[in-house]
Amino acid sequence: FPTRRSSDLTSLTIGLISNAQGGRGELLQWILNAFGVDTRADGADYVRLFQRFQDFLLTEYAEGRRVVLIIDEAQNLSIEGLEEVRMLTNINANKDELIQLVLVGQPELRDIVRAPSMRQLAQRISASFHLTPLDRAGLDHYIRHRLTAVGGSGEEFTPEAIELIFARTGGVPRLVNQLCDFAMLYAWSDEKKTITVQEVTSVLEDGFFFGGQTTGKI
């Protein structure tokens, strides 16, 4: 990032921050870096950094581009950091908003935003969505899609292996990714092109997978 994507409707400038942490001013530095804005001449002065970011937004607006900032693992932001995020929504041009914020995080992010101290931030949220675990059919499609997206056939995991993965992850995508990654590594080390129950079971028995269900047979 940054990435510009043009379409018939709009042109976007997208910045991505993954797992940002820190106090006041540090988040703003992360944001500027996400958009490739050079701040070396500004030092650590917060006012100058904020002005540089505002100038960037105005330039993008004048050139007809919408700015979207995605903050991943947003539940790790401090209350101070979330307040700083809220302040960004105050940057406007006439009545047009210059930046669209997308906060992505674990379920605890929802609890943080609902806290009384975060009332002003909650009032700025126009839409929210909670991703629920995949069902068995959804998990099958998810694994096949991830495999074909990187050049696989989509058939690398046997149905029995997928069944065990579902039992041990509950369909949570992050856990699915972890268990599948380990299982593929085990298969690769044995020079196998198909992941069976044997590879998934070996991962579980070796104790490398910590996040899944603890009940049920292996």
PEWOCOR-V835443 format. One record per pair of residues at least 6 apart in sequence whose ideal C-beta (glycine too) atoms are under 6 Angstrom apart, sorted by the first residue. I is the first residue (numbers start at 1). J is the second residue. D is the distance in whole Angstrom. If there is no record, write none. Layout:
# PEWOCOR-V835443
I;J;D  I;J;D
This chain:
# PEWOCOR-V835443
1;15;5  1;16;5  1;34;6  2;13;6  2;15;6  2;35;5  2;36;5  3;14;5  4;13;6  5;12;5  10;66;5  11;65;5  12;66;5  12;68;6  13;60;5  13;65;5  13;67;5  14;68;5  15;34;3  15;35;4  15;69;5  16;34;6  16;70;5  17;30;5  17;34;5  17;71;5  18;72;5  19;73;4  20;27;6  20;30;4  21;76;6  24;80;6  25;46;4  27;81;5  27;84;5  28;49;5  32;39;5  32;53;6  37;56;5  39;52;6  42;48;4  42;49;6  42;52;6  54;91;6  57;67;6  57;91;6  57;98;4  57;99;6  60;67;5  61;93;5  61;98;5  67;99;5  68;100;5  69;101;5  70;102;5  71;103;5  72;104;5  73;105;6  74;103;4  74;105;4  74;109;5  75;105;4  75;106;5  75;108;5  75;109;4  82;121;6  86;121;4  88;99;6  89;124;5  91;98;5  113;122;5  133;170;5  133;171;4  133;172;5  134;142;6  134;171;4  136;166;5  139;166;5  139;171;5  140;162;6  143;157;6  144;154;4  147;154;5  147;156;6  148;154;4  156;195;6  157;195;5  158;196;5  160;197;5  161;195;5  161;196;5  161;197;5  161;200;5  164;197;6  164;200;5  165;179;5  167;216;5  168;212;4  168;213;5  169;175;4  169;176;5  169;179;6  169;212;5  170;213;6  175;211;5  175;212;6  179;209;5  182;203;4  182;208;5  183;195;5  183;199;5  183;200;5  183;203;6  186;199;4  186;202;5  187;195;5  187;199;5  201;218;5  203;209;5  204;218;6
